[in-house]
Amino acid sequence: MTRRISPRSSLLLFLAILLVSCASISPFNPKAYENATSLKVESLALMEHATAPYSEHQAEVEALTTDLQKAYEYAKGLPKNEISIAQWRILLDSERNLLGGFLKRWADKGTLSQAFVDDEKKQIGDAFDAIIGLESGKIKPGDIK
Amino acid sequence: MSNFDEFLNLAKSQVVDLAKALCKDCAEAAIADGNKFLDDCKPDLELWTSQLASDKLSQDDFEYLIKTKKDVAVMDALKRAGLTSVRIDKFRSALLDALVKTAIKFIP
């Protein structure tokens, strides 16, 4: 015996599939948001030490770098998340001038000046805010009726 | 006029020259974009030039900070692009919701 699906159910199913398949960007992800906010705090706190020799904080930098890579990999695992992935990639790229570049510069130069560290902290904070602002602006489950 | 204002005016004239040389078809938009970038950066540029003048920053540090500013601008542009996608998705969702409600009225 076959069950017949009513036209109304078919239409609702079709529209539900359409809605899911049409989404152009991933929905809000609480873990991605938590990763970005906590790593912002940890990164800025570690940057504060960059006036001291890099060798004194190398282990902390390596631990932070691992956590940052985990957050990047987590973002990469989310579907339709290309824009957030691009943000993480730029933030962590040691050949650019955000966090990855800052940590490389600290390692290369040994110590950095207080003024430079303060100025970079503000900018890298802004860069994290761009990631956080995008994540928090994504559609949350309650937004979809 | 302060040294910083002179610097800013010189930078703005360079925006015009570069826009005309590199963006012939869109010079006006490029000039507006370049001037907005400079205006947005003005407080930081003012601070950094004074730190450069007082040797708190090296020239290398100063150049690095400017490049960081450019990367932050890219991060912001990505955020804006992403939020535009979110708005489009919300519109689609609302549209489909309205379609469902309308269709249900016509289906027995």
gemmi code that builds the backbone of each chain (N, CA, C; Angstrom):
import gemmi

chains = {
    "A": [
        ("MET", (0.827, -1.198, 0.000), (0.000, 0.000, 0.000), (0.868, 1.258, 0.000)),
        ("THR", (0.620, 2.115, -0.927), (1.419, 3.339, -0.991), (0.663, 4.493, -0.346)),
        ("ARG", (1.494, 5.352, 0.334), (0.885, 6.518, 0.973), (0.935, 7.689, 0.015)),
        ("ARG", (-0.136, 8.363, -0.126), (-0.157, 9.524, -1.014), (0.186, 10.779, -0.213)),
        ("ILE", (0.986, 11.599, -0.836), (1.325, 12.867, -0.192), (0.403, 13.930, -0.761)),
        ("SER", (-0.186, 14.668, 0.137), (-1.123, 15.692, -0.334), (-0.383, 16.791, -1.070)),
        ("PRO", (-1.078, 17.489, -1.966), (-0.426, 18.592, -2.694), (0.154, 19.622, -1.730)),
        ("ARG", (-0.540, 19.839, -0.631), (-0.069, 20.851, 0.330), (1.267, 20.411, 0.949)),
        ("SER", (1.342, 19.131, 1.327), (2.595, 18.625, 1.910), (3.732, 18.681, 0.899)),
        ("SER", (3.402, 18.326, -0.348), (4.433, 18.359, -1.394), (4.970, 19.763, -1.563)),
        ("LEU", (4.069, 20.723, -1.549), (4.490, 22.111, -1.733), (5.372, 22.571, -0.570)),
        ("LEU", (4.953, 22.215, 0.646), (5.734, 22.618, 1.819), (7.117, 21.986, 1.788)),
        ("LEU", (7.160, 20.709, 1.396), (8.442, 20.010, 1.315), (9.335, 20.671, 0.268)),
        ("PHE", (8.749, 20.969, -0.885), (9.500, 21.599, -1.974), (10.063, 22.946, -1.524)),
        ("LEU", (9.218, 23.735, -0.865), (9.668, 25.063, -0.434), (10.731, 24.966, 0.658)),
        ("ALA", (10.603, 23.948, 1.519), (11.614, 23.769, 2.573), (12.962, 23.424, 1.961)),
        ("ILE", (12.924, 22.526, 0.965), (14.178, 22.146, 0.278), (14.759, 23.369, -0.430)),
        ("LEU", (13.884, 24.138, -1.055), (14.317, 25.338, -1.779), (14.990, 26.322, -0.824)),
        ("LEU", (14.384, 26.473, 0.341), (14.910, 27.425, 1.331), (16.319, 27.033, 1.759)),
        ("VAL", (16.505, 25.735, 2.053), (17.808, 25.261, 2.517), (18.840, 25.387, 1.408)),
        ("SER", (18.444, 24.983, 0.191), (19.417, 24.976, -0.897), (19.759, 26.377, -1.384)),
        ("CYS", (18.881, 27.339, -1.103), (19.118, 28.696, -1.590), (20.013, 29.516, -0.663)),
        ("ALA", (20.240, 29.065, 0.572), (21.045, 29.864, 1.509), (22.421, 30.105, 0.908)),
        ("SER", (22.866, 31.364, 0.950), (24.141, 31.676, 0.314), (25.281, 31.737, 1.321)),
        ("ILE", (24.958, 31.737, 2.608), (26.001, 31.812, 3.638), (25.562, 30.969, 4.833)),
        ("SER", (26.546, 30.400, 5.520), (26.215, 29.518, 6.646), (25.435, 30.271, 7.718)),
        ("PRO", (24.608, 29.551, 8.486), (23.898, 30.220, 9.583), (24.846, 30.487, 10.752)),
        ("PHE", (24.366, 31.240, 11.723), (25.142, 31.534, 12.934), (25.570, 30.231, 13.591)),
        ("ASN", (26.835, 30.201, 14.010), (27.335, 29.008, 14.684), (27.923, 29.432, 16.040)),
        ("PRO", (27.307, 28.987, 17.141), (27.755, 29.450, 18.472), (29.218, 29.122, 18.761)),
        ("LYS", (29.681, 27.958, 18.288), (31.077, 27.581, 18.570), (32.040, 28.481, 17.778)),
        ("ALA", (31.682, 28.798, 16.544), (32.533, 29.689, 15.743), (32.615, 31.072, 16.401)),
        ("TYR", (31.486, 31.526, 16.931), (31.439, 32.826, 17.620), (32.303, 32.786, 18.881)),
        ("GLU", (32.160, 31.702, 19.638), (32.936, 31.531, 20.875), (34.439, 31.462, 20.566)),
        ("ASN", (34.790, 30.733, 19.500), (36.201, 30.653, 19.095), (36.771, 32.050, 18.848)),
        ("ALA", (36.026, 32.848, 18.080), (36.539, 34.173, 17.689), (36.653, 35.104, 18.897)),
        ("THR", (35.638, 35.102, 19.761), (35.675, 36.035, 20.896), (36.758, 35.637, 21.907)),
        ("SER", (36.871, 34.345, 22.192), (37.876, 33.945, 23.191), (39.286, 34.104, 22.628)),
        ("LEU", (39.465, 33.813, 21.340), (40.806, 33.964, 20.763), (41.203, 35.437, 20.616)),
        ("LYS", (40.208, 36.304, 20.456), (40.523, 37.738, 20.443), (41.145, 38.130, 21.786)),
        ("VAL", (40.485, 37.740, 22.859), (40.976, 38.093, 24.209), (42.365, 37.503, 24.439)),
        ("GLU", (42.536, 36.228, 24.095), (43.836, 35.567, 24.324), (44.939, 36.186, 23.471)),
        ("SER", (44.606, 36.513, 22.224), (45.618, 37.066, 21.312), (46.074, 38.444, 21.778)),
        ("LEU", (45.116, 39.306, 22.133), (45.475, 40.657, 22.563), (46.272, 40.613, 23.867)),
        ("ALA", (45.917, 39.659, 24.742), (46.661, 39.533, 26.006), (48.105, 39.104, 25.742)),
        ("LEU", (48.286, 38.191, 24.797), (49.650, 37.742, 24.497), (50.442, 38.836, 23.778)),
        ("MET", (49.774, 39.565, 22.886), (50.462, 40.657, 22.163), (51.053, 41.671, 23.138)),
        ("GLU", (50.375, 41.850, 24.260), (50.845, 42.810, 25.268), (52.271, 42.481, 25.727)),
        ("HIS", (52.645, 41.209, 25.632), (53.984, 40.786, 26.090), (55.052, 40.954, 25.017)),
        ("ALA", (54.684, 41.475, 23.862), (55.640, 41.497, 22.742), (56.758, 42.523, 22.907)),
        ("THR", (56.706, 43.305, 23.986), (57.846, 44.194, 24.272), (58.953, 43.399, 24.973)),
        ("ALA", (58.617, 42.206, 25.450), (59.615, 41.321, 26.074), (60.179, 40.373, 25.007)),
        ("PRO", (61.334, 39.767, 25.287), (61.921, 38.868, 24.280), (60.969, 37.736, 23.879)),
        ("TYR", (60.953, 37.481, 22.580), (60.075, 36.430, 22.031), (60.350, 35.087, 22.703)),
        ("SER", (61.622, 34.818, 22.963), (62.001, 33.505, 23.516), (61.315, 33.234, 24.859)),
        ("GLU", (61.011, 34.300, 25.580), (60.343, 34.118, 26.884), (58.885, 33.690, 26.735)),
        ("HIS", (58.323, 33.925, 25.550), (56.893, 33.645, 25.355), (56.642, 32.684, 24.189)),
        ("GLN", (57.699, 32.082, 23.716), (57.573, 31.222, 22.526), (56.543, 30.104, 22.729)),
        ("ALA", (56.568, 29.495, 23.894), (55.635, 28.392, 24.158), (54.183, 28.887, 24.118)),
        ("GLU", (53.955, 30.091, 24.681), (52.586, 30.646, 24.657), (52.153, 30.971, 23.223)),
        ("VAL", (53.096, 31.501, 22.441), (52.771, 31.811, 21.037), (52.407, 30.528, 20.298)),
        ("GLU", (53.179, 29.486, 20.529), (52.904, 28.217, 19.838), (51.552, 27.633, 20.262)),
        ("ALA", (51.241, 27.756, 21.549), (49.940, 27.251, 22.028), (48.798, 28.061, 21.405)),
        ("LEU", (48.978, 29.381, 21.354), (47.941, 30.238, 20.754), (47.785, 29.922, 19.265)),
        ("THR", (48.918, 29.752, 18.584), (48.878, 29.446, 17.147), (48.106, 28.152, 16.896)),
        ("THR", (48.305, 27.177, 17.753), (47.571, 25.911, 17.617), (46.070, 26.153, 17.774)),
        ("ASP", (45.705, 26.937, 18.782), (44.276, 27.226, 19.006), (43.680, 28.011, 17.829)),
        ("LEU", (44.477, 28.922, 17.282), (43.999, 29.698, 16.122), (43.794, 28.781, 14.917)),
        ("GLN", (44.716, 27.837, 14.735), (44.581, 26.891, 13.616), (43.343, 26.010, 13.797)),
        ("LYS", (43.078, 25.631, 15.053), (41.875, 24.821, 15.318), (40.614, 25.603, 14.939)),
        ("ALA", (40.601, 26.885, 15.303), (39.428, 27.720, 14.973), (39.275, 27.848, 13.462)),
        ("TYR", (40.397, 28.004, 12.766), (40.375, 28.106, 11.300), (39.849, 26.807, 10.689)),
        ("GLU", (40.350, 25.680, 11.197), (39.897, 24.391, 10.673), (38.406, 24.189, 10.958)),
        ("TYR", (37.968, 24.634, 12.118), (36.536, 24.510, 12.442), (35.703, 25.317, 11.442)),
        ("ALA", (36.155, 26.549, 11.172), (35.434, 27.400, 10.205), (35.417, 26.738, 8.828)),
        ("LYS", (36.550, 26.106, 8.467), (36.624, 25.449, 7.153), (35.643, 24.295, 7.031)),
        ("GLY", (35.296, 23.699, 8.176), (34.387, 22.553, 8.152), (32.925, 22.925, 8.017)),
        ("LEU", (32.616, 24.207, 8.113), (31.211, 24.618, 8.015), (30.847, 24.890, 6.556)),
        ("PRO", (29.677, 24.417, 6.113), (29.295, 24.636, 4.706), (28.986, 26.108, 4.428)),
        ("LYS", (29.237, 26.516, 3.213), (28.936, 27.884, 2.754), (29.526, 28.941, 3.704)),
        ("ASN", (30.745, 28.708, 4.079), (31.384, 29.592, 5.062), (32.625, 30.272, 4.478)),
        ("GLU", (32.638, 30.428, 3.135), (33.850, 30.890, 2.453), (34.325, 32.265, 2.938)),
        ("ILE", (33.376, 33.158, 3.225), (33.793, 34.518, 3.599), (34.481, 34.511, 4.968)),
        ("SER", (33.910, 33.774, 5.917), (34.558, 33.677, 7.236), (35.914, 32.980, 7.123)),
        ("ILE", (35.978, 31.965, 6.274), (37.258, 31.257, 6.081), (38.308, 32.231, 5.540)),
        ("ALA", (37.890, 33.061, 4.582), (38.830, 34.045, 4.003), (39.316, 35.009, 5.085)),
        ("GLN", (38.409, 35.402, 5.973), (38.812, 36.305, 7.062), (39.865, 35.647, 7.958)),
        ("TRP", (39.611, 34.394, 8.339), (40.580, 33.686, 9.194), (41.923, 33.550, 8.489)),
        ("ARG", (41.862, 33.245, 7.187), (43.111, 33.035, 6.432), (43.951, 34.322, 6.441)),
        ("ILE", (43.294, 35.470, 6.221), (44.020, 36.750, 6.208), (44.563, 37.053, 7.604)),
        ("LEU", (43.748, 36.802, 8.628), (44.176, 37.086, 10.009), (45.433, 36.298, 10.376)),
        ("LEU", (45.499, 35.045, 9.911), (46.584, 34.154, 10.352), (47.786, 34.122, 9.415)),
        ("ASP", (47.647, 34.686, 8.216), (48.721, 34.619, 7.216), (49.973, 35.351, 7.717)),
        ("SER", (51.063, 34.627, 7.872), (52.289, 35.258, 8.406), (52.947, 36.182, 7.389)),
        ("GLU", (52.516, 36.104, 6.129), (53.072, 36.998, 5.108), (52.266, 38.281, 4.991)),
        ("ARG", (51.154, 38.366, 5.708), (50.369, 39.600, 5.699), (50.637, 40.347, 7.007)),
        ("ASN", (49.761, 41.306, 7.339), (50.101, 42.213, 8.447), (49.081, 42.202, 9.583)),
        ("LEU", (48.424, 41.064, 9.763), (47.537, 40.982, 10.920), (48.200, 40.071, 11.971)),
        ("LEU", (47.448, 39.211, 12.626), (48.019, 38.479, 13.762), (49.188, 37.568, 13.359)),
        ("GLY", (49.014, 36.839, 12.263), (50.101, 35.952, 11.811), (51.369, 36.737, 11.531)),
        ("GLY", (51.216, 37.873, 10.877), (52.362, 38.725, 10.568), (52.983, 39.316, 11.822)),
        ("PHE", (52.127, 39.702, 12.763), (52.621, 40.283, 14.023), (53.479, 39.270, 14.781)),
        ("LEU", (52.984, 38.029, 14.899), (53.718, 37.002, 15.651), (55.046, 36.674, 14.963)),
        ("LYS", (55.028, 36.682, 13.633), (56.273, 36.419, 12.882), (57.261, 37.570, 13.109)),
        ("ARG", (56.739, 38.794, 13.089), (57.608, 39.965, 13.292), (58.240, 39.931, 14.692)),
        ("TRP", (57.442, 39.545, 15.662), (57.960, 39.423, 17.038), (59.082, 38.366, 17.073)),
        ("ALA", (58.830, 37.232, 16.439), (59.841, 36.165, 16.415), (61.105, 36.640, 15.698)),
        ("ASP", (60.930, 37.361, 14.600), (62.084, 37.816, 13.802), (62.900, 38.882, 14.522)),
        ("LYS", (62.187, 39.829, 15.161), (62.887, 40.972, 15.760), (63.264, 40.750, 17.225)),
        ("GLY", (62.666, 39.766, 17.851), (62.986, 39.504, 19.259), (62.091, 40.283, 20.207)),
        ("THR", (62.064, 41.615, 20.045), (61.157, 42.456, 20.844), (60.558, 43.526, 19.930)),
        ("LEU", (59.435, 44.068, 20.352), (58.778, 45.138, 19.587), (58.553, 46.329, 20.524)),
        ("SER", (58.437, 47.520, 19.937), (58.276, 48.714, 20.787), (56.855, 48.794, 21.356)),
        ("GLN", (56.737, 49.462, 22.500), (55.427, 49.576, 23.163), (54.413, 50.269, 22.252)),
        ("ALA", (54.851, 51.359, 21.585), (53.915, 52.108, 20.724), (53.413, 51.212, 19.592)),
        ("PHE", (54.344, 50.467, 18.990), (53.964, 49.583, 17.888), (52.979, 48.512, 18.375)),
        ("VAL", (53.274, 47.923, 19.516), (52.390, 46.876, 20.069), (50.998, 47.451, 20.335)),
        ("ASP", (50.939, 48.628, 20.951), (49.639, 49.249, 21.254), (48.847, 49.517, 19.969)),
        ("ASP", (49.548, 50.067, 18.957), (48.872, 50.398, 17.690), (48.388, 49.131, 16.979)),
        ("GLU", (49.207, 48.089, 17.024), (48.814, 46.829, 16.374), (47.679, 46.141, 17.128)),
        ("LYS", (47.700, 46.225, 18.446), (46.618, 45.602, 19.230), (45.257, 46.173, 18.826)),
        ("LYS", (45.230, 47.484, 18.660), (43.959, 48.120, 18.281), (43.486, 47.590, 16.917)),
        ("GLN", (44.428, 47.500, 15.985), (44.043, 47.073, 14.631), (43.663, 45.593, 14.588)),
        ("ILE", (44.418, 44.779, 15.295), (44.103, 43.346, 15.270), (42.799, 43.084, 16.036)),
        ("GLY", (42.538, 43.903, 17.048), (41.227, 43.843, 17.699), (40.121, 44.144, 16.694)),
        ("ASP", (40.345, 45.148, 15.849), (39.356, 45.479, 14.805), (39.180, 44.315, 13.821)),
        ("ALA", (40.294, 43.650, 13.508), (40.224, 42.514, 12.567), (39.394, 41.366, 13.167)),
        ("PHE", (39.632, 41.084, 14.440), (38.807, 40.067, 15.114), (37.338, 40.505, 15.129)),
        ("ASP", (37.110, 41.803, 15.361), (35.726, 42.297, 15.399), (35.020, 42.080, 14.059)),
        ("ALA", (35.786, 42.137, 12.978), (35.176, 41.895, 11.655), (34.694, 40.438, 11.568)),
        ("ILE", (35.485, 39.515, 12.109), (35.069, 38.091, 12.114), (33.857, 37.906, 13.032)),
        ("ILE", (33.958, 38.496, 14.226), (32.878, 38.361, 15.217), (31.592, 39.016, 14.696)),
        ("GLY", (31.746, 40.193, 14.086), (30.579, 40.932, 13.579), (29.854, 40.165, 12.484)),
        ("LEU", (30.629, 39.495, 11.620), (29.987, 38.697, 10.575), (29.279, 37.493, 11.196)),
        ("GLU", (29.963, 36.800, 12.100), (29.352, 35.598, 12.696), (28.067, 35.965, 13.438)),
        ("SER", (28.131, 37.047, 14.229), (26.945, 37.405, 15.029), (25.810, 37.927, 14.145)),
        ("GLY", (26.151, 38.389, 12.934), (25.108, 38.886, 12.033), (24.438, 37.804, 11.204)),
        ("LYS", (24.986, 36.583, 11.268), (24.404, 35.495, 10.467), (23.035, 35.088, 11.026)),
        ("ILE", (22.295, 34.413, 10.182), (20.929, 34.037, 10.566), (20.961, 33.014, 11.703)),
        ("LYS", (20.215, 33.315, 12.761), (20.122, 32.401, 13.910), (18.857, 31.548, 13.751)),
        ("PRO", (18.831, 30.359, 14.388), (17.673, 29.480, 14.225), (16.333, 30.204, 14.466)),
        ("GLY", (16.287, 31.075, 15.449), (15.046, 31.781, 15.762), (14.631, 32.788, 14.707)),
        ("ASP", (15.576, 33.155, 13.820), (15.278, 34.137, 12.779), (14.426, 33.539, 11.660)),
        ("ILE", (14.506, 32.177, 11.509), (13.783, 31.520, 10.428), (12.458, 31.024, 10.954)),
        ("LYS", (11.392, 31.472, 10.309), (10.053, 31.083, 10.775), (9.660, 29.747, 10.190)),
    ],
    "B": [
        ("MET", (48.713, 75.771, 9.090), (48.405, 74.363, 8.806), (49.480, 73.456, 9.429)),
        ("SER", (49.048, 72.417, 10.164), (50.014, 71.535, 10.824), (50.700, 70.643, 9.796)),
        ("ASN", (51.793, 70.022, 10.238), (52.499, 69.081, 9.366), (51.593, 67.941, 8.952)),
        ("PHE", (50.745, 67.510, 9.911), (49.872, 66.389, 9.596), (48.863, 66.766, 8.510)),
        ("ASP", (48.292, 67.980, 8.603), (47.338, 68.417, 7.575), (48.011, 68.501, 6.203)),
        ("GLU", (49.248, 68.959, 6.216), (49.999, 69.009, 4.948), (50.182, 67.605, 4.386)),
        ("PHE", (50.530, 66.684, 5.296), (50.704, 65.278, 4.889), (49.405, 64.721, 4.306)),
        ("LEU", (48.276, 65.026, 4.993), (46.987, 64.502, 4.544), (46.601, 65.082, 3.177)),
        ("ASN", (46.849, 66.379, 3.002), (46.544, 66.999, 1.708), (47.395, 66.394, 0.594)),
        ("LEU", (48.660, 66.147, 0.922), (49.552, 65.534, -0.070), (49.059, 64.127, -0.410)),
        ("ALA", (48.657, 63.386, 0.631), (48.153, 62.022, 0.408), (46.902, 62.061, -0.477)),
        ("LYS", (46.021, 63.053, -0.229), (44.788, 63.148, -1.026), (45.107, 63.510, -2.478)),
        ("SER", (46.115, 64.335, -2.685), (46.470, 64.667, -4.072), (47.065, 63.434, -4.756)),
        ("GLN", (47.755, 62.592, -3.964), (48.288, 61.344, -4.539), (47.161, 60.376, -4.887)),
        ("VAL", (46.095, 60.410, -4.088), (44.917, 59.577, -4.398), (44.386, 59.950, -5.775)),
        ("VAL", (44.279, 61.261, -6.025), (43.757, 61.744, -7.311), (44.674, 61.301, -8.448)),
        ("ASP", (45.990, 61.501, -8.263), (46.943, 61.134, -9.324), (46.895, 59.634, -9.622)),
        ("LEU", (46.887, 58.834, -8.545), (46.877, 57.378, -8.727), (45.570, 56.911, -9.371)),
        ("ALA", (44.455, 57.499, -8.911), (43.151, 57.100, -9.465), (43.086, 57.405, -10.962)),
        ("LYS", (43.607, 58.578, -11.347), (43.570, 58.955, -12.774), (44.498, 58.066, -13.606)),
        ("ALA", (45.622, 57.664, -12.979), (46.590, 56.848, -13.725), (46.162, 55.382, -13.808)),
        ("LEU", (45.576, 54.873, -12.722), (45.329, 53.421, -12.651), (43.863, 53.024, -12.862)),
        ("CYS", (42.959, 53.962, -12.679), (41.522, 53.623, -12.805), (40.868, 54.612, -13.769)),
        ("LYS", (41.319, 54.598, -15.002), (40.842, 55.610, -15.956), (39.315, 55.600, -16.113)),
        ("ASP", (38.734, 54.396, -16.093), (37.282, 54.298, -16.315), (36.466, 54.559, -15.059)),
        ("CYS", (37.137, 54.547, -13.918), (36.381, 54.692, -12.666), (37.125, 55.621, -11.699)),
        ("ALA", (37.757, 56.649, -12.265), (38.600, 57.535, -11.445), (37.797, 58.187, -10.322)),
        ("GLU", (36.572, 58.615, -10.659), (35.771, 59.334, -9.661), (35.478, 58.440, -8.438)),
        ("ALA", (35.067, 57.202, -8.732), (34.766, 56.264, -7.640), (36.030, 55.935, -6.854)),
        ("ALA", (37.147, 55.785, -7.577), (38.408, 55.453, -6.901), (38.859, 56.607, -6.002)),
        ("ILE", (38.666, 57.844, -6.480), (39.051, 59.012, -5.666), (38.188, 59.065, -4.404)),
        ("ALA", (36.875, 58.844, -4.578), (35.967, 58.868, -3.414), (36.352, 57.773, -2.418)),
        ("ASP", (36.667, 56.588, -2.958), (37.044, 55.458, -2.109), (38.355, 55.745, -1.363)),
        ("GLY", (39.322, 56.287, -2.098), (40.629, 56.603, -1.502), (40.508, 57.675, -0.436)),
        ("ASN", (39.705, 58.702, -0.709), (39.536, 59.786, 0.274), (38.805, 59.287, 1.518)),
        ("LYS", (37.826, 58.388, 1.307), (37.111, 57.835, 2.464), (38.074, 57.019, 3.335)),
        ("PHE", (38.920, 56.239, 2.662), (39.911, 55.440, 3.403), (40.803, 56.360, 4.237)),
        ("LEU", (41.275, 57.447, 3.610), (42.150, 58.383, 4.339), (41.406, 59.043, 5.506)),
        ("ASP", (40.143, 59.425, 5.259), (39.358, 60.057, 6.333), (39.139, 59.080, 7.498)),
        ("ASP", (38.826, 57.818, 7.146), (38.618, 56.806, 8.190), (39.905, 56.569, 8.989)),
        ("CYS", (41.034, 56.665, 8.294), (42.333, 56.379, 8.932), (42.897, 57.594, 9.651)),
        ("LYS", (42.253, 58.743, 9.481), (42.870, 60.000, 9.937), (43.332, 59.967, 11.405)),
        ("PRO", (42.481, 59.531, 12.355), (42.961, 59.537, 13.751), (44.204, 58.669, 13.949)),
        ("ASP", (44.204, 57.477, 13.328), (45.370, 56.591, 13.470), (46.589, 57.182, 12.772)),
        ("LEU", (46.375, 57.713, 11.575), (47.509, 58.297, 10.835), (48.128, 59.456, 11.621)),
        ("GLU", (47.247, 60.244, 12.231), (47.733, 61.385, 13.009), (48.597, 60.892, 14.184)),
        ("LEU", (48.106, 59.841, 14.858), (48.857, 59.279, 15.988), (50.191, 58.705, 15.512)),
        ("TRP", (50.143, 57.922, 14.438), (51.359, 57.238, 13.986), (52.403, 58.218, 13.469)),
        ("THR", (51.955, 59.270, 12.768), (52.942, 60.239, 12.271), (53.603, 60.969, 13.446)),
        ("SER", (52.813, 61.239, 14.501), (53.433, 61.904, 15.662), (54.388, 60.933, 16.375)),
        ("GLN", (54.022, 59.641, 16.427), (54.917, 58.654, 17.041), (56.179, 58.457, 16.201)),
        ("LEU", (56.011, 58.553, 14.894), (57.172, 58.451, 13.994), (58.102, 59.647, 14.217)),
        ("ALA", (57.489, 60.833, 14.330), (58.290, 62.050, 14.521), (59.040, 62.025, 15.848)),
        ("SER", (58.435, 61.383, 16.859), (59.090, 61.352, 18.183), (59.891, 60.054, 18.400)),
        ("ASP", (60.142, 59.326, 17.320), (60.962, 58.092, 17.363), (60.363, 56.975, 18.220)),
        ("LYS", (59.062, 57.067, 18.523), (58.431, 55.951, 19.227), (58.167, 54.803, 18.251)),
        ("LEU", (58.042, 55.186, 16.988), (57.896, 54.193, 15.917), (59.044, 54.379, 14.932)),
        ("SER", (59.544, 53.254, 14.417), (60.526, 53.349, 13.328), (59.758, 53.516, 12.013)),
        ("GLN", (60.479, 53.889, 10.971), (59.826, 54.015, 9.656), (59.270, 52.665, 9.214)),
        ("ASP", (60.011, 51.603, 9.545), (59.575, 50.248, 9.207), (58.267, 49.901, 9.938)),
        ("ASP", (58.192, 50.265, 11.229), (56.965, 50.040, 12.006), (55.797, 50.804, 11.374)),
        ("PHE", (56.078, 52.058, 11.004), (55.044, 52.921, 10.422), (54.485, 52.295, 9.138)),
        ("GLU", (55.380, 51.838, 8.278), (54.942, 51.203, 7.013), (54.142, 49.934, 7.305)),
        ("TYR", (54.587, 49.190, 8.297), (53.897, 47.948, 8.668), (52.464, 48.260, 9.138)),
        ("LEU", (52.342, 49.327, 9.966), (51.014, 49.705, 10.475), (50.070, 50.100, 9.345)),
        ("ILE", (50.599, 50.807, 8.354), (49.766, 51.199, 7.200), (49.277, 49.943, 6.465)),
        ("LYS", (50.181, 48.972, 6.306), (49.779, 47.725, 5.626), (48.760, 46.957, 6.470)),
        ("THR", (48.913, 47.019, 7.785), (47.909, 46.387, 8.656), (46.554, 47.040, 8.439)),
        ("LYS", (46.570, 48.361, 8.345), (45.305, 49.098, 8.121), (44.625, 48.608, 6.843)),
        ("LYS", (45.444, 48.351, 5.821), (44.884, 47.857, 4.555), (44.245, 46.476, 4.768)),
        ("ASP", (44.917, 45.611, 5.523), (44.350, 44.279, 5.784), (43.062, 44.367, 6.612)),
        ("VAL", (43.025, 45.306, 7.549), (41.796, 45.489, 8.346), (40.657, 45.939, 7.419)),
        ("ALA", (40.990, 46.798, 6.459), (39.964, 47.252, 5.496), (39.428, 46.060, 4.691)),
        ("VAL", (40.314, 45.128, 4.331), (39.871, 43.924, 3.601), (38.951, 43.081, 4.493)),
        ("MET", (39.322, 42.948, 5.763), (38.488, 42.183, 6.708), (37.092, 42.815, 6.831)),
        ("ASP", (37.074, 44.149, 6.893), (35.779, 44.848, 6.989), (34.955, 44.666, 5.719)),
        ("ALA", (35.651, 44.723, 4.580), (34.938, 44.543, 3.298), (34.329, 43.143, 3.235)),
        ("LEU", (35.074, 42.150, 3.717), (34.544, 40.773, 3.743), (33.338, 40.687, 4.668)),
        ("LYS", (33.434, 41.355, 5.816), (32.293, 41.345, 6.740), (31.061, 41.944, 6.056)),
        ("ARG", (31.256, 43.078, 5.381), (30.112, 43.722, 4.713), (29.525, 42.813, 3.636)),
        ("ALA", (30.418, 42.148, 2.888), (29.938, 41.229, 1.834), (29.134, 40.093, 2.463)),
        ("GLY", (29.638, 39.568, 3.577), (28.935, 38.474, 4.256), (27.582, 38.906, 4.780)),
        ("LEU", (27.542, 40.102, 5.363), (26.266, 40.582, 5.914), (25.257, 40.887, 4.804)),
        ("THR", (25.777, 41.260, 3.627), (24.876, 41.442, 2.475), (24.249, 40.099, 2.102)),
        ("SER", (25.067, 39.037, 2.118), (24.537, 37.686, 1.828), (23.482, 37.293, 2.863)),
        ("VAL", (23.734, 37.649, 4.108), (22.763, 37.336, 5.172), (21.435, 38.039, 4.877)),
        ("ARG", (21.519, 39.311, 4.485), (20.276, 40.059, 4.190), (19.526, 39.422, 3.019)),
        ("ILE", (20.279, 38.974, 2.021), (19.644, 38.329, 0.861), (18.958, 37.034, 1.311)),
        ("ASP", (19.646, 36.256, 2.164), (19.053, 35.004, 2.664), (17.791, 35.280, 3.476)),
        ("LYS", (17.834, 36.339, 4.283), (16.642, 36.675, 5.087), (15.483, 37.067, 4.171)),
        ("PHE", (15.816, 37.805, 3.106), (14.772, 38.198, 2.151), (14.166, 36.951, 1.494)),
        ("ARG", (15.043, 36.028, 1.054), (14.552, 34.789, 0.421), (13.665, 34.003, 1.380)),
        ("SER", (14.118, 33.938, 2.628), (13.356, 33.193, 3.630), (11.971, 33.805, 3.817)),
        ("ALA", (11.937, 35.143, 3.913), (10.653, 35.836, 4.102), (9.769, 35.651, 2.872)),
        ("LEU", (10.413, 35.680, 1.699), (9.657, 35.511, 0.451), (9.038, 34.112, 0.382)),
        ("LEU", (9.839, 33.089, 0.715), (9.328, 31.725, 0.683), (8.217, 31.529, 1.707)),
        ("ASP", (8.388, 32.155, 2.858), (7.364, 32.087, 3.903), (6.042, 32.665, 3.381)),
        ("ALA", (6.166, 33.813, 2.703), (4.968, 34.448, 2.148), (4.355, 33.580, 1.055)),
        ("LEU", (5.243, 32.941, 0.245), (4.755, 32.065, -0.833), (3.981, 30.875, -0.258)),
        ("VAL", (4.523, 30.290, 0.814), (3.858, 29.144, 1.444), (2.471, 29.558, 1.916)),
        ("LYS", (2.406, 30.673, 2.621), (1.113, 31.122, 3.162), (0.113, 31.376, 2.042)),
        ("THR", (0.620, 31.976, 0.961), (-0.274, 32.275, -0.170), (-0.725, 30.983, -0.845)),
        ("ALA", (0.255, 30.057, -1.055), (-0.068, 28.818, -1.768), (-1.065, 27.972, -1.000)),
        ("ILE", (-0.910, 27.934, 0.325), (-1.798, 27.108, 1.156), (-3.261, 27.518, 0.974)),
        ("LYS", (-3.462, 28.797, 0.761), (-4.844, 29.288, 0.581), (-5.485, 28.725, -0.686)),
        ("PHE", (-4.616, 28.379, -1.682), (-5.143, 27.945, -2.968), (-5.165, 26.439, -3.144)),
        ("ILE", (-4.535, 25.707, -2.188), (-4.486, 24.248, -2.331), (-5.486, 23.613, -1.377)),
        ("PRO", (-6.281, 22.688, -1.878), (-7.293, 22.074, -1.014), (-6.660, 21.168, 0.048)),
    ],
}
model = gemmi.Model(1)
for chain_id, residues in chains.items():
    chain = gemmi.Chain(chain_id)
    for i, (resn, *xyz) in enumerate(residues, 1):
        res = gemmi.Residue()
        res.name, res.seqid = resn, gemmi.SeqId(i, " ")
        for name, pos in zip(("N", "CA", "C"), xyz):
            atom = gemmi.Atom()
            atom.name, atom.element = name, gemmi.Element(name[0])
            atom.pos, atom.b_iso = gemmi.Position(*pos), 0.0
            res.add_atom(atom)
        chain.add_residue(res)
    model.add_chain(chain)
structure = gemmi.Structure()
structure.add_model(model)
structure.setup_entities()
